[in-house]
Amino acid sequence: MITLKSKREIELMHTAGNIVYKTHQYLKPYLKEGITTQEIDDLADKYIRSLDATPSCKNYEGFPAAICISVNDEVVHGIAGKRKLKNGDIVTLDICACYKGYHGDSAWSYQIGEIDEEKKHLMKYTEEALFVGLKQVRPGGRIGDIGHAIQTFAEAHGLGVVKELCGHGIGTNLHEDPDVPNYGIPNTGVKLREGMVIAVEPMLTAKSPRVEILDDDWTVVTVDGHPAAHFEHTVVVTADGYEILTGEWKDG
């Protein structure tokens, strides 16, 4: 069921989204060669709780960590552990926070030190794909418009679109209706209405879009071992377009 959020609910989701944004900003200086993904997760957990929120991912359907930390060929749902980041890696932090019963959700990919041209290309155009998709968010638009815009842009730049994963509605539950795929046909799918809140999140690969799940039953990786990137915002549909609830990123 798709719910339209009230002004009060949107205000609470704006606070939740701002906590997610602030957590990204807090963690960015720590994203250097030698830090472990567990250390990043611990920092995120403590910081989110310091802002009177809780990490939405923690124990969500059994997920063991506070945030999702995915490195290189890991597309989504990477679990924190002893792995150390190294020069040339890209790492995606998918951060979700719950504030007074409402969730915010945003993922961002970061480079560690100097990265190769393939990763630079991937990160640049995956981030741009997010905003290409967001331009389609307006009352009367359709979910298929968002996916089509992302898919067309991604494939024009030689990137793979992972079709097994998608964006989603969000509110008192972390994942709500409707699904928001990163591919689609224009003027099809659910019609957008003012007050809908959705997470738009291109998950793109440098080469083949084929993915598989590791034995931990969570981590999704590319089959060919090439890197993936992931950028995501939570947005509310407004009278004339959309508003980002998870921070106005200026520098990626």
Backbone as numpy.savetxt, mean C-alpha at the origin, in Angstrom:
# Nx Ny Nz CAx CAy CAz Cx Cy Cz
-20.59 -5.66 1.73 -21.43 -4.46 1.73 -20.55 -3.21 1.73
-20.89 -2.26 0.87 -20.15 -1.01 0.79 -20.82 0.03 1.69
-20.04 0.66 2.53 -20.59 1.66 3.44 -20.07 3.05 3.06
-20.95 4.04 3.21 -20.55 5.44 3.05 -20.26 6.00 4.42
-19.11 6.63 4.57 -18.69 7.11 5.88 -19.26 8.50 6.16
-19.63 8.70 7.43 -20.12 10.00 7.88 -18.94 10.96 8.06
-19.26 12.23 8.27 -18.22 13.22 8.52 -17.37 12.83 9.73
-18.02 12.37 10.80 -17.30 11.94 12.00 -16.37 10.76 11.69
-16.85 9.80 10.92 -16.03 8.64 10.59 -14.84 9.04 9.73
-15.06 9.93 8.81 -13.97 10.39 7.95 -12.91 11.12 8.77
-13.34 11.90 9.75 -12.39 12.58 10.63 -11.54 11.57 11.40
-12.17 10.51 11.90 -11.42 9.47 12.61 -10.46 8.75 11.67
-10.90 8.49 10.44 -10.03 7.83 9.47 -8.90 8.74 9.02
-9.16 10.04 9.03 -8.09 10.99 8.71 -7.01 10.93 9.80
-7.44 10.82 11.05 -6.48 10.69 12.15 -5.70 9.40 12.03
-6.41 8.29 11.74 -5.74 7.00 11.56 -4.75 7.06 10.41
-5.17 7.69 9.30 -4.29 7.82 8.15 -3.07 8.68 8.45
-3.26 9.73 9.23 -2.14 10.59 9.60 -1.14 9.85 10.48
-1.64 8.96 11.33 -0.75 8.14 12.15 0.09 7.23 11.27
-0.54 6.66 10.25 0.20 5.83 9.29 1.27 6.66 8.59
0.89 7.84 8.12 1.84 8.73 7.45 3.01 9.09 8.36
2.70 9.45 9.61 3.75 9.84 10.55 4.66 8.66 10.87
4.11 7.46 10.86 4.94 6.28 11.11 5.92 6.06 9.97
5.47 6.24 8.73 6.39 6.17 7.59 7.52 7.19 7.76
7.16 8.42 8.08 8.18 9.46 8.21 9.15 9.15 9.35
8.62 8.59 10.43 9.44 8.23 11.58 10.46 7.15 11.21
10.02 6.19 10.40 10.88 5.05 10.09 11.92 5.36 9.00
11.64 6.31 8.15 12.52 6.56 7.00 14.00 6.72 7.38
14.36 7.47 8.42 15.78 7.62 8.75 16.45 6.32 9.18
15.67 5.35 9.61 16.24 4.07 10.06 16.49 3.10 8.91
15.98 3.42 7.73 16.07 2.49 6.60 17.44 2.59 5.94
18.40 1.95 6.60 19.78 1.98 6.14 20.36 0.58 6.17
21.46 0.42 5.45 22.15 -0.87 5.41 22.48 -1.34 6.83
22.16 -2.59 7.11 22.52 -3.20 8.39 21.37 -3.36 9.36
20.29 -2.58 9.22 19.16 -2.74 10.13 18.39 -4.01 9.76
17.88 -4.70 10.76 17.08 -5.90 10.49 15.62 -5.52 10.31
14.89 -6.36 9.60 13.46 -6.09 9.43 12.73 -6.19 10.77
13.24 -7.01 11.69 12.62 -7.09 13.01 12.80 -5.79 13.79
13.95 -5.17 13.65 14.18 -3.89 14.32 13.23 -2.82 13.77
13.00 -2.84 12.46 12.06 -1.89 11.86 10.65 -2.13 12.40
10.28 -3.40 12.46 8.94 -3.75 12.95 8.75 -3.32 14.41
9.77 -3.53 15.22 9.68 -3.13 16.63 9.52 -1.63 16.77
10.27 -0.87 15.96 10.16 0.58 15.98 8.76 1.03 15.58
8.21 0.40 14.55 6.88 0.75 14.08 5.82 0.45 15.14
5.91 -0.71 15.73 4.95 -1.13 16.75 4.92 -0.12 17.90
6.10 0.21 18.42 6.19 1.12 19.55 5.69 2.52 19.18
6.03 2.97 17.98 5.65 4.33 17.58 4.15 4.44 17.37
3.55 3.48 16.69 2.09 3.51 16.47 1.36 3.54 17.81
1.80 2.73 18.75 1.14 2.68 20.06 1.35 4.00 20.83
2.46 4.68 20.58 2.71 5.95 21.26 1.73 7.04 20.80
1.07 6.80 19.67 0.11 7.76 19.12 -1.32 7.34 19.42
-1.50 6.51 20.44 -2.83 6.06 20.88 -3.55 5.25 19.82
-2.79 4.53 19.02 -3.35 3.64 18.01 -2.74 2.25 18.20
-3.24 1.30 17.43 -2.68 -0.05 17.45 -2.32 -0.47 16.02
-1.31 -1.32 15.85 -0.96 -1.81 14.52 -2.05 -2.76 14.01
-2.72 -2.38 12.94 -3.83 -3.19 12.43 -3.40 -4.57 11.95
-2.16 -4.67 11.47 -1.69 -5.95 10.92 -1.43 -7.00 12.00
-1.09 -6.55 13.20 -0.70 -7.47 14.26 -1.84 -8.43 14.57
-1.58 -9.71 14.34 -2.55 -10.80 14.57 -3.74 -10.76 13.62
-3.69 -9.92 12.57 -4.78 -9.91 11.59 -4.76 -11.22 10.80
-5.79 -12.02 11.01 -5.88 -13.36 10.40 -4.62 -14.17 10.67
-3.99 -13.90 11.81 -2.81 -14.65 12.22 -1.48 -14.06 11.80
-1.50 -12.90 11.14 -0.22 -12.29 10.73 0.57 -11.92 11.98
1.85 -12.31 12.05 2.59 -12.21 13.32 3.27 -10.87 13.61
3.33 -9.97 12.64 4.13 -8.75 12.82 3.24 -7.51 12.87
3.86 -6.38 13.25 3.12 -5.12 13.36 2.86 -4.48 12.00
3.82 -4.61 11.09 3.67 -4.09 9.74 4.19 -5.14 8.76
3.89 -4.95 7.47 4.42 -5.83 6.43 5.69 -5.20 5.86
6.77 -5.97 5.83 8.05 -5.48 5.34 8.52 -6.42 4.24
8.50 -5.93 3.00 8.78 -6.77 1.84 10.02 -6.25 1.11
10.96 -7.13 0.85 12.26 -6.75 0.29 12.45 -7.34 -1.10
12.84 -6.50 -2.04 13.21 -6.90 -3.40 12.11 -7.67 -4.13
12.23 -9.00 -4.24 11.25 -9.78 -5.00 10.01 -10.11 -4.18
9.97 -9.67 -2.92 8.77 -9.86 -2.11 7.77 -8.77 -2.46
6.60 -9.16 -2.93 5.61 -8.20 -3.39 4.86 -7.59 -2.21
4.32 -8.45 -1.35 3.56 -8.01 -0.18 3.70 -9.03 0.95
3.30 -8.60 2.15 3.11 -9.46 3.32 4.39 -10.10 3.84
5.52 -9.42 3.60 6.78 -9.90 4.16 6.76 -9.81 5.68
7.27 -10.84 6.35 7.26 -10.93 7.81 8.62 -10.54 8.36
8.62 -9.69 9.39 9.88 -9.24 10.01 10.66 -10.41 10.59
11.98 -10.25 10.55 12.85 -11.30 11.09 14.29 -10.82 11.20
15.23 -11.73 11.05 16.64 -11.42 11.23 17.31 -10.83 9.99
16.61 -10.81 8.88 17.19 -10.32 7.63 17.65 -8.88 7.78
18.87 -8.60 7.33 19.41 -7.24 7.35 19.28 -6.61 5.97
18.86 -5.35 5.95 18.83 -4.63 4.70 20.26 -4.36 4.23
20.44 -4.37 2.92 21.77 -4.12 2.38 21.70 -3.12 1.24
22.84 -2.54 0.92 22.92 -1.59 -0.17 22.38 -2.22 -1.45
21.52 -1.48 -2.15 20.96 -1.98 -3.40 19.58 -2.61 -3.25
19.12 -2.80 -2.02 17.78 -3.34 -1.79 16.72 -2.28 -2.03
15.51 -2.74 -2.33 14.34 -1.89 -2.15 13.44 -2.60 -1.13
12.83 -1.80 -0.27 11.99 -2.36 0.80 10.66 -1.62 0.83
9.59 -2.38 0.90 8.26 -1.80 1.02 7.76 -1.96 2.44
7.33 -0.84 3.02 6.68 -0.86 4.33 5.19 -0.64 4.10
4.40 -1.64 4.42 2.94 -1.54 4.33 2.44 -1.39 5.77
2.01 -0.18 6.09 1.69 0.18 7.48 0.20 0.45 7.61
-0.40 -0.19 8.60 -1.83 0.00 8.89 -1.97 0.30 10.38
-2.81 1.28 10.71 -3.02 1.64 12.10 -4.51 1.79 12.36
-4.92 1.40 13.56 -6.31 1.50 13.98 -6.44 2.54 15.09
-7.27 3.54 14.87 -7.50 4.60 15.84 -8.99 4.69 16.15
-9.33 4.43 17.41 -10.73 4.47 17.86 -11.65 3.66 16.94
-11.14 2.50 16.52 -11.95 1.58 15.75 -11.91 1.75 14.24
-11.14 2.73 13.74 -11.07 2.99 12.31 -9.62 2.87 11.82
-9.49 2.36 10.60 -8.17 2.00 10.08 -7.67 2.98 9.02
-6.34 3.11 8.98 -5.63 3.79 7.90 -4.63 2.82 7.32
-4.31 2.95 6.02 -3.48 1.94 5.34 -2.70 2.63 4.23
-1.39 2.51 4.28 -0.56 3.08 3.22 0.75 2.30 3.11
1.13 1.97 1.89 2.40 1.31 1.62 3.29 2.24 0.80
4.60 2.12 1.03 5.56 2.92 0.26 6.83 2.10 0.09
7.44 2.19 -1.07 8.69 1.49 -1.33 9.87 2.46 -1.23
10.95 1.99 -0.65 12.13 2.82 -0.38 13.39 2.14 -0.91
14.35 2.93 -1.34 15.63 2.37 -1.76 16.62 2.44 -0.61
17.49 1.44 -0.56 18.55 1.38 0.43 19.87 1.61 -0.30
20.49 2.76 -0.04 21.74 3.08 -0.72 21.53 3.29 -2.21
22.43 2.76 -3.00 22.38 2.91 -4.45 21.72 1.68 -5.06
20.69 1.91 -5.88 19.99 0.79 -6.51 20.24 0.81 -8.01
20.00 -0.32 -8.66 20.27 -0.43 -10.09 19.14 0.22 -10.91
19.36 0.29 -12.21 18.43 0.99 -13.09 17.07 0.30 -13.14
17.07 -1.02 -13.08 15.80 -1.74 -13.11 14.92 -1.34 -11.91
15.52 -1.26 -10.75 14.76 -0.89 -9.55 14.35 0.58 -9.58
15.21 1.44 -10.10 14.85 2.85 -10.23 13.63 3.02 -11.12
13.65 2.33 -12.26 12.53 2.39 -13.20 11.26 1.87 -12.55
11.36 0.75 -11.89 10.22 0.13 -11.22 9.62 1.06 -10.17
10.45 1.62 -9.32 9.94 2.48 -8.24 9.32 3.76 -8.79
9.97 4.38 -9.76 9.47 5.63 -10.33 8.07 5.45 -10.90
7.90 4.42 -11.71 6.64 4.28 -12.43 5.56 3.58 -11.60
5.94 2.85 -10.57 4.92 2.31 -9.68 4.32 3.44 -8.84
5.17 4.33 -8.34 4.66 5.49 -7.59 3.76 6.35 -8.49
4.21 6.60 -9.73 3.39 7.41 -10.63 2.07 6.71 -10.95
2.10 5.39 -11.03 0.87 4.63 -11.33 -0.19 4.84 -10.26
0.26 4.98 -9.00 -0.69 5.24 -7.92 -1.48 6.51 -8.21
-0.79 7.57 -8.56 -1.46 8.85 -8.76 -2.25 8.89 -10.07
-1.81 8.11 -11.05 -2.60 7.94 -12.27 -3.95 7.29 -11.92
-3.91 6.29 -11.06 -5.15 5.65 -10.64 -6.03 6.57 -9.82
-5.42 7.34 -8.92 -6.19 8.24 -8.06 -6.92 9.32 -8.86
-6.39 9.70 -10.01 -7.04 10.71 -10.83 -8.43 10.26 -11.31
-8.67 8.95 -11.25 -9.96 8.42 -11.69 -10.99 8.39 -10.57
-10.60 8.78 -9.37 -11.50 8.70 -8.21 -12.36 9.96 -8.14
-13.65 9.77 -8.37 -14.62 10.87 -8.32 -16.02 10.27 -8.28
-16.99 10.99 -7.73 -18.36 10.48 -7.74 -18.82 10.19 -9.17
-19.44 9.03 -9.36 -19.91 8.65 -10.68 -18.90 7.86 -11.48
-17.62 7.93 -11.09 -16.62 7.08 -11.71 -16.80 5.65 -11.27
-16.06 4.75 -11.88 -16.21 3.34 -11.54 -14.86 2.72 -11.19
-14.95 1.64 -10.43 -13.73 0.93 -10.01 -12.91 0.51 -11.23
-13.58 0.10 -12.29 -12.85 -0.32 -13.49 -12.02 0.79 -14.10
-12.45 2.04 -13.91 -11.68 3.17 -14.43 -10.31 3.27 -13.75
-10.31 3.02 -12.44 -9.06 3.09 -11.67 -8.10 2.01 -12.16
-8.60 0.77 -12.21 -7.75 -0.34 -12.62 -7.24 -0.20 -14.03
-8.10 0.24 -14.93 -7.68 0.41 -16.32 -6.57 1.44 -16.44
-6.71 2.54 -15.72 -5.70 3.59 -15.78 -4.35 3.08 -15.28
-4.37 2.35 -14.16 -3.13 1.82 -13.60 -2.51 0.81 -14.56
-3.32 -0.13 -15.05 -2.81 -1.17 -15.93 -2.21 -0.59 -17.21
-2.92 0.33 -17.82 -2.45 0.92 -19.07 -1.13 1.65 -18.86
-1.04 2.41 -17.78 0.19 3.15 -17.48 1.34 2.18 -17.18
1.08 1.18 -16.35 2.13 0.24 -15.96 2.67 -0.52 -17.17
1.78 -1.05 -17.98 2.23 -1.85 -19.12 2.90 -1.00 -20.18
2.51 0.27 -20.26 3.20 1.18 -21.20 4.65 1.40 -20.80
4.95 1.19 -19.52 6.32 1.35 -19.03 6.99 0.01 -18.75
6.44 -1.05 -19.31 7.08 -2.36 -19.25 6.98 -3.08 -17.93
6.04 -2.68 -17.09 5.91 -3.29 -15.76 4.78 -4.31 -15.75
4.91 -5.30 -14.87 3.89 -6.33 -14.73 2.88 -5.96 -13.67
1.61 -6.26 -13.94 0.53 -5.97 -13.00 0.12 -7.28 -12.31
0.30 -7.34 -11.00 -0.07 -8.53 -10.24 -1.59 -8.55 -10.08
-2.23 -9.53 -10.69 -3.69 -9.57 -10.70 -4.28 -10.34 -9.52
-3.44 -11.07 -8.80 -3.94 -11.83 -7.65 -4.15 -10.94 -6.42
-3.65 -9.73 -6.46 -3.70 -8.81 -5.32 -4.40 -7.53 -5.73
-5.06 -6.87 -4.79 -5.80 -5.67 -5.17 -5.98 -4.74 -3.98
-6.43 -3.52 -4.27 -6.83 -2.58 -3.24 -8.20 -2.96 -2.70
-8.76 -2.09 -1.85 -9.95 -2.51 -1.11 -10.61 -1.32 -0.43
-11.87 -1.53 -0.05 -12.51 -0.60 0.85 -11.91 -0.72 2.23
-12.14 0.29 3.06 -11.55 0.28 4.40 -12.40 1.15 5.31
-12.44 0.80 6.59 -13.24 1.55 7.56 -13.05 0.96 8.94
-14.13 0.42 9.51 -14.01 -0.26 10.81 -13.36 -1.62 10.64
-13.30 -2.12 9.42 -12.53 -3.31 9.08 -11.38 -2.89 8.17
-10.27 -3.58 8.30 -9.09 -3.25 7.49 -9.38 -3.48 6.01
-10.08 -4.55 5.71 -10.45 -4.85 4.32 -11.97 -4.94 4.22
-12.55 -4.05 3.43 -13.98 -4.01 3.21 -14.25 -4.02 1.70
-15.53 -4.16 1.34 -15.92 -3.99 -0.06 -15.79 -2.52 -0.42
-15.48 -2.21 -1.68 -15.29 -3.11 -2.80 -13.81 -3.46 -2.99
-13.53 -4.52 -3.74 -12.17 -4.75 -4.21 -11.81 -3.67 -5.23
-10.53 -3.30 -5.24 -10.05 -2.27 -6.18 -8.85 -2.84 -6.95
-9.10 -3.60 -8.03 -8.01 -4.21 -8.80 -7.15 -3.17 -9.51
-5.95 -3.58 -9.85 -5.03 -2.72 -10.60 -5.09 -3.00 -12.10
-6.21 -3.53 -12.54 -6.49 -3.75 -13.95 -7.99 -3.66 -14.11
-8.46 -3.44 -15.32 -9.91 -3.36 -15.48 -10.33 -2.77 -16.81
-11.64 -2.67 -16.95 -12.25 -2.15 -18.16 -12.96 -0.85 -17.80
-12.74 0.22 -18.57 -13.38 1.50 -18.24 -14.91 1.38 -18.15
-15.48 2.18 -17.28 -16.94 2.27 -17.11 -17.56 0.94 -16.70
-16.82 0.14 -15.96 -17.36 -1.10 -15.40 -17.05 -1.13 -13.90
-17.76 -2.02 -13.22 -17.52 -2.19 -11.80 -18.35 -1.25 -10.95
-18.08 -1.29 -9.65 -18.84 -0.49 -8.68 -18.72 1.00 -8.99
-19.85 1.70 -8.88 -19.85 3.15 -9.08 -19.40 3.84 -7.79
-18.49 4.79 -7.92 -17.98 5.52 -6.76 -18.99 6.56 -6.30
-19.11 6.70 -4.97 -20.04 7.67 -4.40 -19.34 8.47 -3.30
-19.75 9.69 -3.13 -19.18 10.52 -2.08 -19.33 9.82 -0.73
-18.24 9.80 0.03 -18.23 9.14 1.33 -17.64 7.75 1.33
-17.41 7.17 0.14 -16.70 5.89 0.08 -15.23 6.11 0.42
-14.65 5.18 1.15 -13.22 5.23 1.46 -12.57 3.96 0.92
-11.55 4.13 0.11 -10.88 3.00 -0.52 -9.37 3.14 -0.41
-8.69 2.02 -0.46 -7.23 1.98 -0.55 -6.86 1.59 -1.98
-6.16 2.48 -2.66 -5.68 2.22 -4.02 -4.20 1.88 -3.92
-3.79 0.73 -4.50 -2.43 0.27 -4.23 -1.83 -0.55 -5.37
-1.24 0.12 -6.36 -0.54 -0.62 -7.40 0.58 -1.49 -6.81
0.57 -2.75 -7.17 1.65 -3.69 -6.83 2.19 -4.20 -8.16
3.34 -3.67 -8.56 3.86 -3.91 -9.89 5.22 -4.61 -9.84
5.53 -5.30 -10.91 6.79 -6.06 -10.98 7.65 -5.54 -12.13
8.95 -5.75 -11.98 9.87 -5.28 -13.01 9.75 -6.09 -14.30
9.37 -7.34 -14.17 9.26 -8.21 -15.35 7.92 -8.94 -15.32
7.97 -10.26 -15.12 6.75 -11.06 -15.14 5.85 -10.76 -13.94
4.53 -10.71 -14.14 3.62 -10.49 -13.02 3.29 -11.76 -12.24
3.84 -12.89 -12.62 3.52 -14.14 -11.95 4.10 -14.15 -10.53
3.29 -14.59 -9.58 3.71 -14.61 -8.17 3.38 -15.95 -7.54
3.98 -16.19 -6.37 3.70 -17.38 -5.57 3.83 -17.02 -4.10
3.26 -17.85 -3.24 3.31 -17.63 -1.79 4.35 -18.56 -1.17
5.19 -18.01 -0.31 6.21 -18.82 0.35 5.59 -19.75 1.39
6.44 -20.62 1.95 5.96 -21.62 2.91 5.43 -21.01 4.20
5.72 -19.72 4.46 5.17 -19.09 5.66 3.69 -18.76 5.52
3.14 -19.03 4.33 1.73 -18.80 4.01 1.34 -17.32 3.96
2.30 -16.43 3.93 2.02 -15.00 3.88 2.78 -14.30 2.74
4.10 -14.48 2.72 4.94 -13.67 1.83 4.70 -14.03 0.37
4.30 -13.03 -0.41 4.08 -13.20 -1.85 5.32 -12.69 -2.59
5.90 -13.55 -3.44 7.12 -13.20 -4.17 6.91 -13.36 -5.66
7.75 -12.69 -6.45 7.72 -12.88 -7.90 8.32 -14.24 -8.23
7.75 -14.91 -9.20 8.24 -16.23 -9.59 9.62 -16.13 -10.25
9.85 -15.04 -11.02 11.12 -14.91 -11.74 12.24 -14.29 -10.91
11.94 -13.89 -9.67 12.98 -13.32 -8.81 13.30 -11.86 -9.05
12.64 -11.24 -10.03 12.85 -9.81 -10.26 12.08 -9.01 -9.20
12.47 -7.77 -8.98 11.88 -7.00 -7.88 10.44 -6.55 -8.15
9.77 -6.20 -7.06 8.42 -5.64 -7.10 8.40 -4.37 -6.27
7.45 -3.50 -6.55 7.26 -2.27 -5.76 5.78 -2.11 -5.46
5.49 -1.30 -4.46 4.12 -1.20 -3.94 3.94 0.19 -3.33
2.97 0.94 -3.86 2.64 2.26 -3.33 1.14 2.32 -3.10
0.72 2.89 -1.96 -0.69 2.83 -1.58 -1.09 4.05 -0.77
-2.29 4.56 -1.06 -2.92 5.59 -0.25 -4.35 5.17 0.08
-4.80 5.58 1.27 -6.21 5.53 1.61 -6.82 6.87 1.25
-7.94 6.85 0.49 -8.57 8.09 0.05 -10.08 8.03 0.28
-10.68 9.18 0.47 -12.14 9.29 0.56 -12.64 9.98 -0.70
-13.74 9.48 -1.24 -14.37 10.11 -2.39 -15.11 11.35 -1.91
-14.78 12.50 -2.48 -15.39 13.78 -2.10 -16.38 14.22 -3.18
-17.00 15.36 -2.96 -18.01 15.85 -3.91 -17.41 16.10 -5.29
-16.12 16.47 -5.35 -15.51 16.80 -6.63 -14.26 16.00 -6.95
-14.03 14.89 -6.24 -12.85 14.08 -6.53 -12.51 13.18 -5.36
-11.35 13.43 -4.76 -10.90 12.59 -3.64 -10.01 13.40 -2.72
-9.86 12.90 -1.51 -8.92 13.46 -0.55 -8.06 12.32 -0.01
-6.76 12.52 0.00 -5.85 11.53 0.56 -5.91 11.61 2.08
-6.11 10.48 2.74 -6.19 10.43 4.19 -4.87 9.99 4.82
-3.92 9.56 4.01 -2.68 9.00 4.55 -1.46 9.87 4.22
-1.67 11.19 4.22 -0.53 12.10 4.10 -0.26 12.56 2.70
0.11 13.83 2.59 0.45 14.41 1.28 1.95 14.23 1.03
2.30 13.11 0.42 3.71 12.81 0.18 4.28 13.79 -0.83
5.45 14.31 -0.50 6.10 15.28 -1.39 7.34 14.73 -2.05
7.95 13.72 -1.39 9.27 13.31 -1.87 9.37 11.83 -2.21
8.30 11.05 -1.99 8.38 9.62 -2.26 9.41 8.94 -1.40
